[in-house]
């Protein structure tokens, strides 16, 4: 485990933890098509890359972030932008 692995992991874990309220708040709306799906996809893509690079702790925390973003995609409604 390297210093880089620890520092990236701390940041990734922090982002995952601070995103959880968005999942749990039933009134929150997110721009699913413009942000959530690409974010979740990119994070999912990086998990095996970090794991193959030997940054295992980073891979685990990035996987946690990806799970949170996929939950946002699955559970939160799309933000409406039109007028009523």
C-alpha positions as CSV (number, residue, x, y, z in Angstrom):
1,X,0.0,0.0,0.0
2,X,1.5,3.3,-1.0
3,X,0.9,6.9,0.0
4,X,-0.9,7.5,-3.3
5,X,-3.3,4.6,-2.6
6,X,-4.1,6.0,0.9
7,X,-4.6,9.6,-0.3
8,X,-6.8,8.7,-3.2
9,X,-8.8,6.3,-1.0
10,X,-9.5,9.0,1.6
11,X,-10.9,11.3,-1.1
12,X,-12.9,8.5,-2.7
13,X,-14.4,7.4,0.6
14,X,-15.3,11.0,1.5
15,X,-17.1,11.5,-1.8
16,X,-19.1,8.3,-1.4
17,X,-20.0,9.2,2.2
18,X,-21.1,12.7,1.3
19,X,-23.2,11.4,-1.6
20,X,-25.3,9.0,0.5
21,X,-27.7,11.8,1.7
22,X,-28.7,12.2,-2.0
23,X,-29.7,8.5,-2.1
24,X,-31.6,8.6,1.2
25,X,-33.4,11.9,0.6
26,X,-36.7,11.0,-1.1
27,X,-37.2,14.6,-2.2
28,X,-33.9,15.0,-4.0
29,X,-33.8,15.1,-7.8
30,X,-30.7,14.6,-9.9
31,X,-29.9,15.3,-13.5
32,X,-29.7,11.5,-14.2
33,X,-29.1,11.6,-17.9
34,X,-26.5,14.3,-17.9
35,X,-24.5,13.5,-14.8
36,X,-25.4,10.4,-12.9
37,X,-25.2,7.6,-15.5
38,X,-21.9,8.8,-16.9
39,X,-20.5,9.3,-13.4
40,X,-21.5,5.8,-12.3
41,X,-20.2,4.3,-15.6
42,X,-16.8,6.0,-15.4
43,X,-16.3,5.1,-11.7
44,X,-17.2,1.5,-12.5
45,X,-14.7,1.5,-15.4
46,X,-11.9,2.7,-13.1
47,X,-12.4,0.0,-10.4
48,X,-10.5,-2.8,-12.3
49,X,-7.9,-0.4,-13.6
50,X,-7.0,0.6,-10.1
51,X,-7.1,-3.0,-8.9
52,X,-4.7,-4.1,-11.7
53,X,-2.4,-1.2,-10.9
54,X,-2.0,-2.5,-7.3
55,X,-4.0,0.3,-5.8
56,X,-6.4,-2.1,-4.0
57,X,-7.7,0.3,-1.4
58,X,-8.4,2.9,-4.0
59,X,-10.3,0.2,-6.1
60,X,-12.5,-0.6,-3.1
61,X,-13.3,3.0,-2.3
62,X,-14.0,3.8,-6.0
63,X,-16.3,0.8,-6.1
64,X,-18.1,2.3,-3.1
65,X,-18.5,5.5,-5.0
66,X,-19.8,3.7,-8.0
67,X,-22.4,1.8,-5.9
68,X,-23.6,5.1,-4.5
69,X,-23.9,6.7,-8.0
70,X,-25.8,3.6,-9.3
71,X,-28.2,3.9,-6.4
72,X,-28.8,7.5,-7.3
73,X,-29.5,6.5,-10.8
74,X,-31.9,3.7,-9.7
75,X,-33.7,5.5,-6.8
76,X,-33.8,9.3,-7.6
77,X,-36.2,10.9,-10.1
78,X,-34.9,12.9,-13.0
79,X,-34.8,16.6,-12.4
80,X,-37.5,18.4,-14.4
81,X,-36.4,21.4,-16.3
82,X,-39.6,22.5,-18.1
83,X,-42.2,25.1,-16.9
84,X,-45.7,23.9,-15.9
